[in-house]
């Protein structure tokens, strides 16, 4: 999993009662764009150090160069 600041991370809900969670990646601390990431969560506006699991997906920012 690789990301750049400005990309989004999405965690899909596991049940109907839950909702998807997403946030903006504001810092990347791993080598070559890998985790851990500092993520500012959209639902709380809190920024935390995040180690993504297998249920997380990166959505690349459309304006970032390839």
Secondary structure, 3 states (H helix, E strand, C coil): CCCCCCCEEEECCCCCCCCCEEEEEEEECCHHHCCCEEEEECCCCCEEEECCCCCEEEECCCCCCC
